[in-house]
Amino acid sequence: MADERSDVDVDERRDPNPDDGTVRAAAAAAVLAAGVGQLTPVQQAYSAYTRHSLRCDDCRDIDRSCGVAEELWRNYRTVSGHACDQIGDSTR
């Protein structure tokens, strides 16, 4: 229905169409394809530890110990310690 005062159709939607998720999904895929959105070294180290711990029979048994998990945990602590040191150095 046209408005008498202008050539604009008053029933015409002026707002952008609501996002049904496809726009966000396409944007997220573009970001990942561009190499942005990768995990930080601290996140990567923790992810390696948790991935191993969830799949390892020794890690899931409370009465056993696992050398691989201990090494991955030490690596995570080292990487996170270096990250904290870098933050501390940049704030001085």
C-alpha positions as CSV (number, residue, x, y, z in Angstrom):
1,M,0.0,0.0,0.0
2,A,1.6,3.3,-1.0
3,D,1.5,6.3,1.3
4,E,0.0,9.4,-0.3
5,R,2.9,11.6,1.0
6,S,5.7,9.7,-0.7
7,D,6.5,6.9,-3.0
8,V,7.5,4.6,-0.1
9,D,5.4,1.6,0.6
10,V,4.5,1.8,4.3
11,D,4.0,-1.9,4.5
12,E,7.5,-2.5,3.2
13,R,9.9,-3.8,5.9
14,R,12.7,-1.3,6.6
15,D,14.7,-3.3,9.2
16,P,17.1,-5.9,8.0
17,N,15.8,-9.4,7.9
18,P,16.2,-11.3,11.1
19,D,19.2,-13.6,11.2
20,D,18.2,-17.2,11.0
21,G,21.7,-18.3,11.9
22,T,23.1,-18.7,8.4
23,V,24.7,-15.2,8.4
24,R,26.5,-15.9,11.7
25,A,27.5,-19.4,10.5
26,A,28.9,-18.0,7.3
27,A,30.8,-15.2,9.2
28,A,32.2,-17.7,11.6
29,A,33.4,-20.0,8.7
30,A,35.0,-17.0,7.0
31,V,36.8,-16.1,10.3
32,L,38.1,-19.6,10.7
33,A,39.1,-19.8,7.1
34,A,41.1,-16.6,7.5
35,G,43.2,-18.2,10.3
36,V,41.7,-16.0,13.0
37,G,40.1,-17.6,16.0
38,Q,42.8,-20.1,16.7
39,L,43.5,-21.2,20.2
40,T,46.2,-19.5,22.2
41,P,49.2,-21.5,23.2
42,V,47.9,-21.8,26.7
43,Q,44.5,-23.1,25.4
44,Q,46.2,-25.5,23.1
45,A,48.3,-26.9,25.9
46,Y,45.3,-27.3,28.2
47,S,43.3,-28.8,25.4
48,A,46.0,-31.4,24.7
49,Y,46.0,-32.3,28.4
50,T,42.2,-32.7,28.7
51,R,41.9,-34.5,25.4
52,H,44.4,-37.1,26.6
53,S,42.9,-37.3,30.1
54,L,39.4,-38.0,28.7
55,R,40.7,-40.8,26.5
56,C,43.3,-42.5,28.6
57,D,42.3,-45.5,30.8
58,D,45.1,-44.8,33.3
59,C,43.9,-41.2,33.7
60,R,40.3,-42.2,34.3
61,D,41.3,-44.6,37.0
62,I,41.8,-42.8,40.3
63,D,44.3,-45.5,41.6
64,R,46.7,-45.1,38.6
65,S,49.1,-42.5,37.4
66,C,49.9,-41.6,33.8
67,G,53.3,-40.2,32.7
68,V,51.9,-38.7,29.5
69,A,49.3,-36.7,31.4
70,E,51.9,-35.5,33.9
71,E,54.1,-34.3,31.0
72,L,51.2,-32.6,29.3
73,W,50.2,-31.0,32.6
74,R,53.8,-29.7,33.2
75,N,53.8,-28.4,29.6
76,Y,50.5,-26.5,30.3
77,R,51.9,-25.0,33.5
78,T,55.1,-23.9,31.7
79,V,53.2,-22.3,28.8
80,S,50.8,-20.6,31.1
81,G,53.6,-19.4,33.3
82,H,55.4,-17.9,30.3
83,A,52.1,-16.2,29.3
84,C,51.7,-14.7,32.8
85,D,55.3,-13.5,32.7
86,Q,54.7,-11.8,29.4
87,I,51.6,-10.0,30.8
88,G,53.6,-8.9,33.8
89,D,56.4,-7.6,31.7
90,S,54.1,-5.6,29.5
91,T,52.4,-3.9,32.5
92,R,55.7,-2.6,34.0
